[in-house]
Amino acid sequence: MTSPEDVTAQLARSPALIAGLLGSVPPQDLKRRPRPEKWSAHEHACHLAVMEPMWIERLELILRENHPTIISYEPDEDDPDRLLKMDLRATLADFERGRQTLVAKLRTLRPEDWLRPATHTAHARYSIFLMCRHIALHDGLHAYRIEESALGSNWPTEQ
């Protein structure tokens, strides 16, 4: 993912990838955590949906302001069962709609817009391009964790 076009295409594919992977997780395992401190497939998918409005807000902020400061989001500060309580079907629909909005906005950007910088409290460098590449890689990380649930990886043998 070395160009805005590559990143945008990957971002557009993510909701279908996540839905497909979730479909391969046995229903009884969707909310099963591999360990108490690790997220289930359900939680990984819901986390992506929760993040989507934040990405859109960050994009709009960077486009609107000159070199804004982006405050890092730390999900560990949330209610530990928040994601488990979410309705997966509705949350995935929200993720799809939010991602469509993000991708539509990205497709209107000029080449110089992709380079607009921001200060991020957790990263040394940040721009619209770096943020969007980070989103795509973040999606991939959570997709991988969902795949691990589909495979039954990392679960204790007792149960």
Backbone as ProteinMPNN parsed JSONL, in Angstrom:
{"seq_chain_A": "MTSPEDVTAQLARSPALIAGLLGSVPPQDLKRRPRPEKWSAHEHACHLAVMEPMWIERLELILRENHPTIISYEPDEDDPDRLLKMDLRATLADFERGRQTLVAKLRTLRPEDWLRPATHTAHARYSIFLMCRHIALHDGLHAYRIEESALGSNWPTEQ", "coords_chain_A": {"N_chain_A": [[0.841, -1.172, 0.0], [1.299, 1.592, -1.172], [0.354, 3.871, -2.317], [-2.185, 6.449, -2.434], [-4.385, 5.456, -3.856], [-4.098, 2.652, -3.651], [-4.372, 2.324, -0.863], [-6.948, 3.345, -0.429], [-8.47, 1.519, -1.921], [-7.986, -0.823, -0.448], [-9.136, -0.113, 2.015], [-11.798, 0.076, 1.213], [-12.401, -2.594, 0.76], [-12.374, -3.813, 3.254], [-14.783, -4.066, 5.022], [-16.259, -6.185, 3.791], [-14.386, -8.227, 3.906], [-14.123, -8.584, 6.699], [-16.78, -9.346, 7.378], [-16.96, -11.737, 5.912], [-14.976, -13.298, 7.155], [-16.031, -13.453, 9.749], [-18.22, -15.008, 9.197], [-17.068, -17.475, 8.992], [-16.499, -18.238, 11.525], [-17.546, -20.449, 13.976], [-20.877, -20.142, 15.204], [-21.234, -20.478, 18.012], [-18.779, -19.78, 18.927], [-18.33, -17.102, 18.46], [-18.384, -15.112, 20.482], [-16.56, -16.078, 22.172], [-13.768, -15.789, 24.15], [-10.268, -16.1, 23.69], [-8.606, -16.006, 25.873], [-9.211, -14.627, 29.128], [-8.378, -11.917, 29.06], [-8.193, -11.288, 26.403], [-9.679, -10.382, 23.251], [-12.721, -11.565, 21.733], [-13.864, -12.845, 18.501], [-16.21, -11.457, 17.871], [-15.846, -9.122, 19.419], [-13.545, -8.019, 18.212], [-14.552, -7.37, 15.671], [-16.596, -5.557, 16.344], [-15.082, -3.556, 17.526], [-13.777, -2.437, 15.297], [-15.946, -1.194, 14.05], [-16.663, 0.673, 15.999], [-14.505, 2.35, 15.903], [-14.736, 3.593, 13.427], [-16.306, 6.105, 13.107], [-14.524, 7.807, 14.413], [-12.264, 7.835, 12.734], [-13.29, 9.181, 10.518], [-13.903, 11.659, 11.675], [-11.295, 12.472, 12.341], [-10.144, 12.701, 9.789], [-11.701, 14.815, 8.713], [-10.993, 16.834, 10.513], [-8.205, 17.144, 10.01], [-8.333, 18.023, 7.389], [-9.68, 20.407, 7.731], [-8.287, 21.993, 9.624], [-5.098, 23.563, 10.137], [-2.417, 21.625, 10.626], [-3.451, 20.035, 12.956], [-3.826, 18.686, 16.335], [-3.992, 15.318, 17.135], [-5.554, 13.269, 19.383], [-4.606, 10.318, 20.921], [-6.503, 7.309, 20.856], [-7.374, 5.023, 23.304], [-8.4, 1.898, 23.647], [-8.368, 0.258, 25.892], [-9.214, 1.732, 28.007], [-11.928, 1.719, 27.967], [-15.133, 0.291, 28.978], [-14.699, -3.042, 29.824], [-16.453, -4.996, 28.854], [-17.95, -3.788, 26.963], [-17.907, -4.084, 24.1], [-18.768, -6.717, 23.787], [-21.418, -6.524, 24.444], [-22.629, -5.357, 22.301], [-24.801, -5.379, 19.434], [-24.079, -7.533, 16.936], [-24.824, -7.749, 14.174], [-26.1, -5.24, 13.612], [-23.996, -3.563, 14.25], [-22.045, -4.281, 12.384], [-23.331, -3.398, 10.079], [-23.288, -0.66, 10.59], [-20.521, -0.28, 10.483], [-20.012, -0.858, 7.771], [-21.498, 1.225, 6.512], [-20.216, 3.492, 7.6], [-17.615, 3.105, 6.652], [-18.031, 3.265, 3.904], [-18.671, 5.964, 3.732], [-16.238, 7.124, 4.574], [-14.465, 6.193, 2.534], [-15.659, 7.359, 0.281], [-15.198, 10.083, 0.85], [-12.393, 10.08, 0.803], [-11.898, 9.559, -1.857], [-12.37, 11.976, -3.03], [-10.238, 13.569, -2.491], [-7.454, 15.692, -3.251], [-4.147, 15.156, -4.604], [-2.279, 16.597, -2.984], [-3.692, 16.887, -0.629], [-3.523, 14.443, 0.68], [-1.094, 14.562, 1.891], [-1.334, 16.282, 3.983], [-0.364, 17.279, 7.178], [-0.507, 16.237, 10.651], [-0.275, 16.453, 14.216], [0.191, 13.736, 16.251], [-0.594, 12.23, 19.319], [0.552, 9.795, 19.912], [2.247, 9.04, 17.902], [5.171, 9.715, 15.93], [5.056, 10.765, 13.365], [2.436, 11.884, 11.228], [-0.138, 11.977, 8.906], [-2.727, 12.493, 6.458], [-2.428, 10.41, 4.584], [-0.744, 8.592, 6.025], [-2.413, 8.059, 8.226], [-4.579, 6.789, 6.958], [-3.355, 4.555, 5.801], [-2.586, 3.345, 8.151], [-5.132, 2.762, 9.225], [-5.986, 0.8, 7.386], [-4.097, -1.224, 7.885], [-4.642, -1.673, 10.569], [-7.256, -2.677, 10.335], [-6.526, -5.083, 9.114], [-5.059, -6.341, 11.161], [-7.092, -6.889, 13.043], [-8.714, -8.464, 11.45], [-7.075, -10.688, 11.177], [-7.075, -11.616, 13.827], [-9.753, -12.354, 14.049], [-9.753, -14.425, 12.209], [-8.12, -16.189, 13.612], [-9.924, -16.954, 15.594], [-11.774, -18.286, 13.993], [-10.269, -20.484, 13.336], [-9.943, -21.618, 15.788], [-7.718, -21.037, 17.273], [-5.265, -20.58, 19.863], [-6.848, -21.137, 22.075], [-7.589, -22.36, 25.322], [-7.231, -25.854, 26.108], [-9.07, -27.089, 27.805], [-12.595, -27.097, 28.386]], "CA_chain_A": [[0.0, 0.0, 0.0], [2.229, 2.709, -1.296], [-0.285, 5.024, -2.938], [-3.545, 6.688, -1.945], [-5.327, 4.557, -4.544], [-3.967, 1.331, -3.017], [-4.914, 2.396, 0.487], [-8.397, 3.515, -0.542], [-9.039, 0.237, -2.368], [-7.944, -1.753, 0.687], [-10.151, 0.323, 2.97], [-13.116, -0.265, 0.665], [-12.598, -4.045, 0.848], [-12.341, -4.319, 4.631], [-16.033, -4.572, 5.605], [-16.598, -7.503, 3.224], [-13.417, -9.174, 4.46], [-14.496, -8.855, 8.096], [-18.033, -10.113, 7.367], [-16.656, -13.085, 5.443], [-14.249, -14.023, 8.202], [-16.974, -13.741, 10.834], [-19.061, -16.11, 8.739], [-16.353, -18.74, 9.132], [-16.381, -18.544, 12.955], [-18.761, -21.129, 14.453], [-21.692, -19.207, 15.999], [-21.01, -20.624, 19.456], [-17.456, -19.25, 19.25], [-18.199, -15.679, 18.12], [-18.108, -14.305, 21.678], [-15.61, -16.817, 23.009], [-12.448, -15.161, 24.262], [-9.211, -17.106, 23.814], [-8.205, -15.861, 27.274], [-10.066, -13.558, 29.673], [-7.918, -10.56, 28.719], [-8.134, -11.162, 24.939], [-10.979, -10.197, 22.625], [-13.359, -12.56, 20.868], [-14.103, -12.388, 17.124], [-17.28, -10.46, 17.989], [-15.265, -7.881, 19.931], [-12.66, -7.454, 17.186], [-15.383, -6.761, 14.627], [-17.272, -4.38, 16.902], [-14.059, -2.519, 17.714], [-13.584, -1.748, 14.018], [-17.1, -0.323, 13.835], [-16.583, 1.773, 16.972], [-13.436, 3.24, 15.457], [-15.011, 4.23, 12.132], [-16.609, 7.55, 13.193], [-13.327, 8.53, 14.831], [-11.414, 8.038, 11.55], [-13.917, 10.225, 9.699], [-13.678, 12.926, 12.395], [-9.88, 12.851, 12.185], [-9.956, 13.153, 8.407], [-12.303, 16.14, 8.584], [-10.18, 17.765, 11.297], [-6.948, 17.413, 9.297], [-8.654, 18.818, 6.201], [-10.213, 21.706, 8.148], [-7.338, 22.778, 10.404], [-3.701, 23.482, 9.759], [-1.592, 20.846, 11.552], [-4.137, 19.821, 14.242], [-3.337, 17.634, 17.229], [-4.864, 14.153, 17.234], [-5.393, 12.59, 20.665], [-4.641, 8.866, 20.771], [-7.611, 6.575, 21.48], [-6.9, 3.815, 23.982], [-9.591, 1.097, 23.953], [-8.267, -0.366, 27.211], [-9.866, 2.594, 28.983], [-13.367, 1.502, 27.852], [-15.744, -0.814, 29.716], [-14.14, -4.248, 29.222], [-17.486, -5.812, 28.204], [-18.726, -2.915, 26.066], [-18.025, -4.638, 22.754], [-19.555, -7.953, 23.867], [-22.827, -6.159, 24.598], [-23.121, -4.759, 21.06], [-25.454, -6.246, 18.459], [-23.085, -7.699, 15.877], [-25.395, -7.445, 12.851], [-26.279, -3.788, 13.495], [-22.676, -2.94, 14.316], [-21.409, -4.49, 11.074], [-23.996, -2.487, 9.129], [-22.725, 0.669, 10.871], [-19.149, -0.299, 9.963], [-20.112, -0.766, 6.301], [-21.927, 2.59, 6.146], [-19.146, 4.422, 7.946], [-16.479, 2.916, 5.746], [-18.423, 3.829, 2.609], [-18.54, 7.419, 3.878], [-14.808, 7.433, 4.588], [-13.899, 5.946, 1.202], [-16.186, 8.396, -0.626], [-14.462, 11.323, 1.129], [-11.008, 9.917, 0.351], [-11.865, 9.612, -3.337], [-12.467, 13.376, -3.479], [-9.031, 14.302, -2.113], [-6.408, 16.011, -4.22], [-2.876, 14.547, -4.162], [-1.645, 17.343, -1.892], [-4.451, 16.676, 0.606], [-3.037, 13.218, 1.326], [0.133, 14.889, 2.617], [-1.613, 17.217, 5.085], [0.15, 16.708, 8.425], [-1.105, 16.462, 11.964], [0.5, 15.947, 15.34], [-0.526, 12.653, 16.929], [0.007, 12.081, 20.644], [1.222, 8.493, 20.057], [3.093, 8.759, 16.735], [6.088, 10.807, 15.576], [4.642, 11.319, 12.082], [1.032, 11.626, 10.958], [-0.732, 12.721, 7.797], [-3.905, 11.755, 5.989], [-1.989, 9.139, 3.995], [-0.285, 7.687, 7.08], [-3.58, 7.648, 8.994], [-5.373, 5.835, 6.178], [-2.599, 3.298, 5.73], [-2.701, 2.774, 9.492], [-6.481, 2.186, 9.325], [-6.005, -0.443, 6.605], [-3.317, -2.22, 8.618], [-5.432, -1.934, 11.777], [-8.297, -3.616, 9.89], [-5.877, -6.373, 8.879], [-4.743, -6.944, 12.455], [-8.315, -7.432, 13.623], [-9.127, -9.564, 10.57], [-6.243, -11.833, 11.552], [-7.566, -12.122, 15.115], [-11.015, -13.047, 13.757], [-9.344, -15.685, 11.57], [-7.672, -17.089, 14.677], [-11.13, -17.523, 16.206], [-12.331, -19.258, 13.039], [-9.426, -21.67, 13.396], [-9.875, -22.125, 17.154], [-6.345, -20.851, 17.735], [-4.934, -19.94, 21.143], [-7.828, -21.4, 23.125], [-7.177, -23.432, 26.23], [-7.792, -27.149, 25.71], [-10.222, -27.451, 28.628], [-13.884, -26.414, 28.179]], "C_chain_A": [[0.887, 1.235, 0.0], [1.619, 3.942, -1.944], [-1.666, 5.233, -2.326], [-4.577, 5.758, -2.591], [-5.296, 3.158, -3.933], [-4.639, 1.31, -1.645], [-6.44, 2.494, 0.438], [-9.067, 2.21, -0.971], [-9.059, -0.774, -1.229], [-9.001, -1.39, 1.72], [-11.551, -0.053, 2.503], [-13.423, -1.756, 0.804], [-12.788, -4.56, 2.27], [-13.679, -4.795, 5.189], [-16.437, -5.951, 5.07], [-15.648, -8.572, 3.75], [-13.813, -9.568, 5.88], [-15.773, -9.694, 8.151], [-17.787, -11.552, 6.93], [-15.929, -13.915, 6.485], [-15.17, -14.374, 9.366], [-17.887, -14.906, 10.472], [-18.389, -17.46, 8.87], [-16.112, -19.118, 10.6], [-17.657, -19.275, 13.378], [-19.565, -20.199, 15.373], [-21.437, -19.29, 17.495], [-19.661, -20.06, 19.886], [-17.309, -17.748, 18.999], [-17.826, -14.813, 19.319], [-17.12, -14.998, 22.619], [-14.255, -16.117, 22.981], [-11.388, -16.253, 24.4], [-8.625, -17.149, 25.231], [-9.021, -14.689, 27.823], [-9.667, -12.144, 29.251], [-7.842, -10.31, 27.213], [-9.539, -11.079, 24.361], [-11.418, -11.405, 21.806], [-13.465, -11.988, 19.446], [-15.152, -11.283, 17.109], [-16.693, -9.104, 18.414], [-14.334, -7.227, 18.914], [-13.469, -6.738, 16.112], [-16.062, -5.492, 15.147], [-16.297, -3.231, 17.138], [-13.837, -1.739, 16.418], [-14.726, -0.774, 13.749], [-17.079, 0.888, 14.761], [-15.555, 2.811, 16.518], [-13.816, 4.08, 14.237], [-15.389, 5.705, 12.229], [-15.394, 8.389, 13.592], [-12.42, 8.816, 13.631], [-11.975, 9.163, 10.692], [-13.717, 11.59, 10.358], [-12.241, 13.393, 12.248], [-9.609, 13.368, 10.783], [-10.494, 14.572, 8.252], [-11.498, 17.198, 9.341], [-8.898, 18.132, 10.558], [-7.202, 18.241, 8.046], [-9.063, 20.247, 6.568], [-9.161, 22.589, 8.809], [-5.916, 22.57, 9.898], [-2.916, 22.805, 10.876], [-2.25, 20.65, 12.927], [-3.448, 18.741, 15.079], [-4.404, 16.561, 17.342], [-4.547, 13.451, 18.558], [-5.566, 11.083, 20.45], [-5.852, 8.277, 21.499], [-7.055, 5.283, 22.061], [-8.101, 2.97, 24.387], [-9.546, 0.424, 25.317], [-8.943, 0.464, 28.293], [-11.387, 2.447, 28.964], [-13.828, 0.399, 28.801], [-15.285, -2.113, 29.06], [-15.168, -5.144, 28.519], [-18.321, -5.023, 27.207], [-18.961, -3.556, 24.702], [-18.856, -5.916, 22.731], [-21.049, -7.665, 23.913], [-23.441, -5.637, 23.299], [-23.777, -5.806, 20.172], [-24.557, -6.338, 17.224], [-23.634, -7.308, 14.512], [-25.533, -5.94, 12.638], [-24.93, -3.073, 13.461], [-21.928, -3.105, 12.999], [-22.028, -3.597, 10.009], [-23.486, -1.06, 9.324], [-21.305, 0.783, 10.314], [-19.162, -0.121, 8.448], [-20.49, 0.654, 5.874], [-20.83, 3.612, 6.439], [-17.973, 4.32, 7.003], [-16.802, 3.448, 4.352], [-18.289, 5.356, 2.627], [-17.075, 7.832, 3.832], [-14.209, 7.299, 3.194], [-14.39, 7.001, 0.21], [-15.447, 9.716, -0.416], [-13.025, 11.236, 0.608], [-10.905, 10.035, -1.17], [-11.995, 11.025, -3.88], [-11.189, 14.17, -3.208], [-8.109, 14.55, -3.298], [-5.105, 15.385, -3.729], [-2.228, 15.275, -2.99], [-2.397, 17.181, -0.567], [-3.93, 15.469, 1.384], [-1.8, 13.478, 2.184], [-0.097, 15.827, 3.797], [-1.206, 16.584, 6.41], [-0.733, 17.019, 9.63], [-0.094, 16.002, 13.007], [-0.366, 14.901, 16.022], [0.177, 12.381, 18.25], [0.735, 10.753, 20.831], [2.179, 8.171, 18.905], [3.971, 9.965, 16.409], [5.679, 11.494, 14.278], [3.186, 10.956, 11.837], [0.592, 12.537, 9.828], [-1.977, 11.949, 7.388], [-3.475, 10.426, 5.392], [-1.568, 8.144, 5.08], [-1.449, 7.195, 7.929], [-4.356, 6.572, 8.24], [-4.644, 4.505, 5.995], [-2.67, 2.579, 7.08], [-4.075, 2.115, 9.689], [-6.526, 0.841, 8.609], [-5.238, -1.553, 7.317], [-4.014, -2.618, 9.923], [-6.567, -2.912, 11.451], [-7.711, -5.017, 9.726], [-5.518, -7.088, 10.165], [-5.984, -7.607, 13.053], [-8.893, -8.554, 12.752], [-8.354, -10.83, 10.929], [-6.727, -12.447, 12.866], [-8.899, -12.858, 14.936], [-10.713, -14.395, 13.105], [-8.846, -16.676, 12.62], [-8.86, -17.722, 15.399], [-11.778, -18.551, 15.291], [-11.567, -20.576, 13.108], [-9.402, -22.305, 14.79], [-8.491, -22.004, 17.743], [-6.289, -20.218, 19.117], [-5.958, -20.156, 22.239], [-7.286, -22.486, 24.045], [-7.869, -24.733, 25.833], [-8.983, -27.563, 26.56], [-11.42, -26.581, 28.245], [-14.957, -27.391, 27.926]], "O_chain_A": [[1.174, 1.827, 1.041], [2.3, 4.955, -2.103], [-2.249, 4.305, -1.766], [-5.529, 5.329, -1.939], [-6.344, 2.547, -3.721], [-5.381, 0.384, -1.319], [-7.135, 1.801, 1.182], [-10.114, 1.844, -0.438], [-10.037, -1.502, -1.061], [-9.687, -2.269, 2.243], [-12.392, -0.454, 3.308], [-14.585, -2.136, 0.951], [-13.321, -5.653, 2.458], [-13.713, -5.866, 5.794], [-16.909, -6.792, 5.835], [-16.066, -9.7, 4.011], [-13.833, -10.752, 6.218], [-15.833, -10.664, 8.906], [-18.344, -12.482, 7.512], [-16.23, -15.093, 6.675], [-15.093, -15.477, 9.907], [-18.277, -15.693, 11.335], [-19.065, -18.489, 8.862], [-15.582, -20.192, 10.886], [-18.752, -18.761, 13.153], [-18.984, -19.538, 16.234], [-21.425, -18.264, 18.176], [-19.419, -19.88, 21.08], [-16.26, -17.18, 19.3], [-17.035, -13.879, 19.185], [-16.887, -14.535, 23.736], [-13.679, -15.886, 21.917], [-11.583, -17.22, 25.137], [-8.207, -18.202, 25.713], [-9.476, -13.844, 27.053], [-10.525, -11.273, 29.103], [-7.462, -9.216, 26.794], [-10.48, -11.642, 24.92], [-10.602, -12.153, 21.267], [-13.194, -10.81, 19.217], [-14.994, -10.283, 16.407], [-17.015, -8.071, 17.829], [-14.337, -6.004, 18.773], [-13.118, -5.635, 15.692], [-16.092, -4.473, 14.457], [-16.653, -2.065, 16.969], [-13.723, -0.513, 16.444], [-14.501, 0.34, 13.277], [-17.435, 1.995, 14.356], [-15.734, 4.01, 16.733], [-13.27, 5.166, 14.041], [-14.83, 6.508, 11.482], [-15.252, 9.535, 13.164], [-11.869, 9.911, 13.519], [-11.224, 10.001, 10.193], [-13.399, 12.567, 9.68], [-11.993, 14.582, 12.051], [-8.915, 14.37, 10.613], [-9.805, 15.438, 7.713], [-11.341, 18.322, 8.866], [-8.541, 19.308, 10.487], [-6.375, 19.075, 7.678], [-8.821, 21.183, 5.806], [-9.139, 23.799, 8.584], [-5.587, 21.538, 9.313], [-2.773, 23.369, 11.961], [-1.685, 21.048, 13.946], [-2.604, 17.99, 14.588], [-5.57, 16.851, 17.61], [-3.4, 13.084, 18.813], [-6.555, 10.639, 19.867], [-6.183, 8.688, 22.611], [-6.347, 4.54, 21.38], [-8.764, 3.288, 25.374], [-10.593, 0.053, 25.849], [-9.217, -0.044, 29.38], [-12.07, 2.983, 29.836], [-13.011, -0.335, 29.358], [-15.461, -2.279, 27.853], [-14.796, -5.964, 27.68], [-19.298, -5.542, 26.667], [-20.087, -3.569, 24.205], [-19.572, -6.171, 21.763], [-21.854, -8.482, 23.466], [-24.661, -5.491, 23.213], [-23.369, -6.967, 20.154], [-24.309, -5.337, 16.552], [-22.962, -6.597, 13.764], [-25.128, -5.422, 11.598], [-24.751, -2.099, 12.729], [-21.254, -2.18, 12.546], [-21.325, -3.095, 9.131], [-23.275, -0.334, 8.352], [-20.932, 1.81, 9.747], [-18.401, 0.683, 7.909], [-19.867, 1.218, 4.975], [-20.553, 4.49, 5.621], [-17.399, 5.332, 6.601], [-15.934, 4.021, 3.693], [-17.846, 5.958, 1.65], [-16.713, 8.779, 3.134], [-13.518, 8.205, 2.727], [-13.613, 7.482, -0.615], [-15.104, 10.396, -1.383], [-12.504, 12.198, 0.044], [-9.921, 10.559, -1.693], [-11.758, 11.255, -5.066], [-11.066, 15.314, -3.646], [-8.0, 13.735, -4.213], [-4.976, 15.11, -2.536], [-1.684, 14.632, -2.092], [-1.802, 17.323, 0.502], [-3.905, 15.486, 2.614], [-1.496, 12.707, 3.095], [0.839, 16.135, 4.534], [-1.648, 15.482, 6.734], [-1.57, 17.922, 9.616], [0.83, 15.25, 12.7], [-1.529, 15.158, 16.334], [1.405, 12.311, 18.299], [1.465, 10.591, 21.809], [2.849, 7.138, 18.931], [3.553, 11.108, 16.595], [5.932, 12.687, 14.109], [2.743, 9.863, 12.19], [0.916, 13.725, 9.807], [-2.246, 10.871, 7.917], [-4.102, 9.404, 5.669], [-1.988, 6.987, 5.059], [-1.473, 6.026, 8.316], [-4.745, 5.559, 8.822], [-5.269, 3.445, 6.032], [-2.798, 1.356, 7.136], [-4.163, 1.028, 10.259], [-7.036, -0.14, 9.148], [-5.687, -2.698, 7.344], [-3.969, -3.781, 10.322], [-6.809, -3.859, 12.199], [-8.313, -6.008, 10.142], [-5.654, -8.308, 10.258], [-5.928, -8.748, 13.511], [-9.496, -9.492, 13.273], [-8.927, -11.919, 10.977], [-6.779, -13.67, 12.995], [-9.144, -13.869, 15.594], [-11.356, -15.395, 13.423], [-9.123, -17.872, 12.524], [-8.808, -18.894, 15.773], [-12.277, -19.574, 15.76], [-12.149, -21.651, 12.956], [-8.893, -23.414, 14.952], [-8.121, -22.783, 18.621], [-7.154, -19.425, 19.49], [-5.948, -19.437, 23.238], [-6.611, -23.414, 23.599], [-8.97, -24.711, 25.283], [-9.833, -28.318, 26.088], [-11.244, -25.438, 27.822], [-16.109, -27.005, 27.73]]}, "name": "protein", "num_of_chains": 1, "seq": "MTSPEDVTAQLARSPALIAGLLGSVPPQDLKRRPRPEKWSAHEHACHLAVMEPMWIERLELILRENHPTIISYEPDEDDPDRLLKMDLRATLADFERGRQTLVAKLRTLRPEDWLRPATHTAHARYSIFLMCRHIALHDGLHAYRIEESALGSNWPTEQ"}
